[in-house]
Amino acid sequence: MRLNISTPYLNECVKDVTGYPVSYHIQQRIILEAKRLLYHSDKSVKEIADALGFEDYPYFSRLFSKVTGMSALSFRNKNRD
């Protein structure tokens, strides 16, 4: 489905309404899915990064740590106790 608006205009509208750019919302959704997979699956962090479309595993690890304040393995260990 097309909205018939430009990408910059969509970004501006989303930021005006939410206070955050579209990229922030996408990033939050990716991290939420990563958390779900870390909690509910036995896949390695590298497999999860790959499943979420990250070819660069170290980038995924840095992003996860930046957004959550802990490494993916720490998140898994903390939430599996």
C-alpha positions, 0 to 999 in steps of 0.5 A, spaced: 500 500 500 502 506 498 501 513 502 503 517 496 507 522 500 515 522 500 519 519 505 522 526 508 514 528 509 513 521 512 519 522 517 517 529 519 510 527 520 512 521 525 517 526 528 512 531 529 507 526 532 511 522 536 517 526 537 522 521 534 524 519 527 521 513 523 528 510 524 527 510 532 521 506 531 524 501 526 530 500 531 525 499 537 521 494 533 527 490 531 530 490 538 523 488 541 524 482 536 531 480 538 529 480 545 523 476 544 528 471 540 533 471 546 527 469 551 523 464 547 529 461 542 535 457 543 538 460 537 545 464 538 545 471 538 549 471 531 543 467 528 538 472 531 542 477 528 542 474 521 535 472 522 533 480 523 537 482 517 544 484 520 550 481 516 554 485 521 554 481 527 558 486 531 554 492 529 547 488 531 551 487 538 553 494 539 546 496 537 543 492 542 547 494 548 546 501 546 539 501 546 538 496 552 544 498 556 546 490 556 549 485 551 544 480 548 547 474 552 546 478 559 539 480 557 538 472 555 541 470 562 538 475 566 531 473 563 532 466 563 533 465 571 
